[in-house]
């Protein structure tokens, strides 16, 4: 069982000005610690490969440090189908907020979409990446 860190970097001004309604279409960049095993790492559509039992950890940062941004929750297939277990928000001793979950041991191999709910400058947005699970 591995821990996979997922970092979300956001150019808040671009993300807000190009959003389609409340859906982010540009200005969001995701990378993970799987070593380029997923797709489009560093781009705007990440698929994170993982195994049943792995732990996922998300952090979000604005590219401009004076912007306010936070993950406020998760929705989508991975949540509804209980692929993500024990999903919750935590803080490091230094006060950095992050979200974590475990991939359900009973998950079948496949690709599952989820939505990040993101607050930027007091407005709510969503973004829909994927996890690709390999069953053990």
VOPAGU-2260 file (C-alpha; in pm, 1 decimal, decimal comma):
REM VOPAGU-2260
SITE   aa  ch    i         X         Y         Z
SITE  UNK   A    0       0,0       0,0       0,0
SITE  UNK   A    1     144,1     329,3    -112,9
SITE  UNK   A    2      75,5     691,8     -29,3
SITE  UNK   A    3      23,9     899,3    -343,2
SITE  UNK   A    4      47,3    1276,6    -307,1
SITE  UNK   A    5    -146,9    1490,6    -553,8
SITE  UNK   A    6     -65,6    1859,8    -582,4
SITE  UNK   A    7    -306,9    2103,0    -744,4
SITE  UNK   A    8    -159,1    2438,0    -853,1
SITE  UNK   A    9    -403,5    2703,7    -971,4
SITE  UNK   A   10    -365,4    3031,9   -1156,1
SITE  UNK   A   11    -675,6    3175,7    -986,9
SITE  UNK   A   12    -721,0    3469,8   -1225,9
SITE  UNK   A   13    -709,1    3245,3   -1536,1
SITE  UNK   A   14    -922,8    2973,3   -1376,6
SITE  UNK   A   15   -1195,0    3219,2   -1280,2
SITE  UNK   A   16   -1193,4    3421,7   -1602,7
SITE  UNK   A   17   -1212,4    3114,0   -1829,6
SITE  UNK   A   18   -1446,3    2895,0   -1621,4
SITE  UNK   A   19   -1755,2    2756,6   -1792,1
SITE  UNK   A   20   -2012,2    2840,4   -1526,9
SITE  UNK   A   21   -1853,2    2696,6   -1214,0
SITE  UNK   A   22   -1637,5    2437,5   -1398,2
SITE  UNK   A   23   -1265,3    2515,3   -1427,5
SITE  UNK   A   24   -1142,7    2478,6   -1786,5
SITE  UNK   A   25    -796,2    2641,4   -1775,1
SITE  UNK   A   26    -534,9    2753,0   -1524,6
SITE  UNK   A   27    -535,6    2436,8   -1310,0
SITE  UNK   A   28    -233,8    2203,9   -1309,6
SITE  UNK   A   29    -210,3    1867,2   -1131,6
SITE  UNK   A   30      85,4    1642,3   -1057,3
SITE  UNK   A   31     118,9    1330,0    -846,8
SITE  UNK   A   32     398,2    1117,0    -704,8
SITE  UNK   A   33     344,3     815,1    -930,6
SITE  UNK   A   34     638,9     905,4   -1152,9
SITE  UNK   A   35     457,2     985,4   -1479,4
SITE  UNK   A   36     257,5     662,7   -1472,7
SITE  UNK   A   37     -70,2     853,6   -1511,8
SITE  UNK   A   38    -175,3    1072,2   -1801,9
SITE  UNK   A   39    -128,9    1443,4   -1864,0
SITE  UNK   A   40      70,2    1506,0   -1547,1
SITE  UNK   A   41     128,9    1876,9   -1504,5
SITE  UNK   A   42    -163,2    1948,2   -1735,5
SITE  UNK   A   43    -526,3    2012,9   -1678,8
SITE  UNK   A   44    -651,7    1649,9   -1685,3
SITE  UNK   A   45    -480,8    1406,1   -1450,3
SITE  UNK   A   46    -545,7    1034,1   -1417,4
SITE  UNK   A   47    -371,7     905,5   -1105,0
SITE  UNK   A   48    -289,8     533,7   -1111,0
SITE  UNK   A   49    -334,9     358,2    -778,0
SITE  UNK   A   50    -406,4      22,2    -619,2
SITE  UNK   A   51    -685,8     -80,5    -388,9
SITE  UNK   A   52    -562,7       1,5     -36,9
SITE  UNK   A   53    -346,4     297,9    -139,7
SITE  UNK   A   54    -381,0     633,1      34,7
SITE  UNK   A   55    -434,1     950,9    -168,6
SITE  UNK   A   56    -337,2    1294,2     -32,4
SITE  UNK   A   57    -440,4    1621,6    -204,9
SITE  UNK   A   58    -297,5    1967,9    -144,5
SITE  UNK   A   59    -390,3    2282,9    -335,7
SITE  UNK   A   60    -187,0    2599,0    -384,2
SITE  UNK   A   61    -244,4    2925,8    -570,0
SITE  UNK   A   62      32,6    3019,0    -812,6
SITE  UNK   A   63      -2,2    3377,7    -685,9
SITE  UNK   A   64      52,8    3342,2    -309,0
SITE  UNK   A   65    -179,9    3633,9    -229,7
SITE  UNK   A   66    -483,2    3449,1    -375,1
SITE  UNK   A   67    -715,4    3250,4    -149,5
SITE  UNK   A   68    -791,8    2892,9    -252,8
SITE  UNK   A   69    -907,9    2575,4     -78,6
SITE  UNK   A   70   -1049,6    2232,6    -153,6
SITE  UNK   A   71   -1391,8    2229,2      14,1
SITE  UNK   A   72   -1497,4    1872,1     -64,9
SITE  UNK   A   73   -1532,2    1592,4    -318,3
SITE  UNK   A   74   -1820,3    1452,6    -522,6
SITE  UNK   A   75   -1855,8    1219,8    -821,2
SITE  UNK   A   76   -1838,6     851,4    -901,8
SITE  UNK   A   77   -1539,6     775,2    -677,6
SITE  UNK   A   78   -1731,1     920,3    -381,3
SITE  UNK   A   79   -2079,0     787,3    -469,6
SITE  UNK   A   80   -1949,1     433,4    -536,2
SITE  UNK   A   81   -1744,5     441,2    -213,4
SITE  UNK   A   82   -1411,6     405,4    -395,0
SITE  UNK   A   83   -1279,0     678,6    -162,3
SITE  UNK   A   84   -1295,7     559,9     200,8
SITE  UNK   A   85   -1242,7     779,3     508,3
SITE  UNK   A   86   -1230,7    1093,1     293,5
SITE  UNK   A   87   -1156,0    1392,1     510,1
SITE  UNK   A   88    -970,2    1713,3     567,2
SITE  UNK   A   89    -662,8    1732,4     790,8
SITE  UNK   A   90    -384,5    1976,5     881,1
SITE  UNK   A   91     -10,6    1934,7     908,5
SITE  UNK   A   92     158,1    2057,6    1229,2
SITE  UNK   A   93     253,0    2369,7    1027,8
SITE  UNK   A   94    -115,5    2436,7     951,6
SITE  UNK   A   95    -122,2    2329,7     584,6
SITE  UNK   A   96    -466,8    2191,2     500,8
SITE  UNK   A   97    -486,0    1872,3     297,0
SITE  UNK   A   98    -743,1    1604,3     210,6
SITE  UNK   A   99    -686,5    1231,4     229,2
SITE  UNK   A  100    -864,8     902,9     160,7
SITE  UNK   A  101    -795,2     533,4     119,7
SITE  UNK   A  102    -891,0     344,7    -195,7
SITE  UNK   A  103   -1149,3      81,7     -97,6
SITE  UNK   A  104   -1001,2    -270,6     -91,3
SITE  UNK   A  105   -1315,6    -401,9    -267,3
SITE  UNK   A  106   -1276,0    -172,1    -568,1
SITE  UNK   A  107   -1278,7    -335,3    -911,0
SITE  UNK   A  108   -1007,7    -236,5   -1159,0
SITE  UNK   A  109   -1114,6      63,1   -1365,0
SITE  UNK   A  110   -1111,9     437,1   -1414,5
SITE  UNK   A  111   -1323,4     648,5   -1178,1
SITE  UNK   A  112   -1396,4    1019,8   -1205,7
SITE  UNK   A  113   -1426,9    1250,8    -908,7
SITE  UNK   A  114   -1487,6    1622,0    -866,0
SITE  UNK   A  115   -1277,5    1853,9    -656,0
SITE  UNK   A  116   -1491,5    2128,1    -504,6
SITE  UNK   A  117   -1272,7    2436,2    -489,7
SITE  UNK   A  118   -1325,9    2776,4    -330,8
SITE  UNK   A  119   -1137,5    3063,2    -498,5
SITE  UNK   A  120   -1179,6    3420,2    -379,2
SITE  UNK   A  121   -1508,8    3329,6    -212,1
SITE  UNK   A  122   -1662,3    3159,3    -519,1
SITE  UNK   A  123   -1719,3    2785,4    -568,8
SITE  UNK   A  124   -1583,0    2587,3    -865,1
SITE  UNK   A  125   -1539,0    2222,9    -962,6
SITE  UNK   A  126   -1279,8    2022,5   -1150,0
SITE  UNK   A  127   -1305,4    1657,8   -1260,2
SITE  UNK   A  128    -987,7    1441,0   -1266,5
SITE  UNK   A  129    -971,7    1058,6   -1250,3
SITE  UNK   A  130    -817,6     773,9   -1053,8
SITE  UNK   A  131    -730,3     449,9   -1231,6
SITE  UNK   A  132    -752,4     168,4    -979,6
SITE  UNK   A  133    -587,9    -171,0   -1006,8
SITE  UNK   A  134    -758,9    -427,7    -783,4
SITE  UNK   A  135    -536,1    -638,5    -559,3
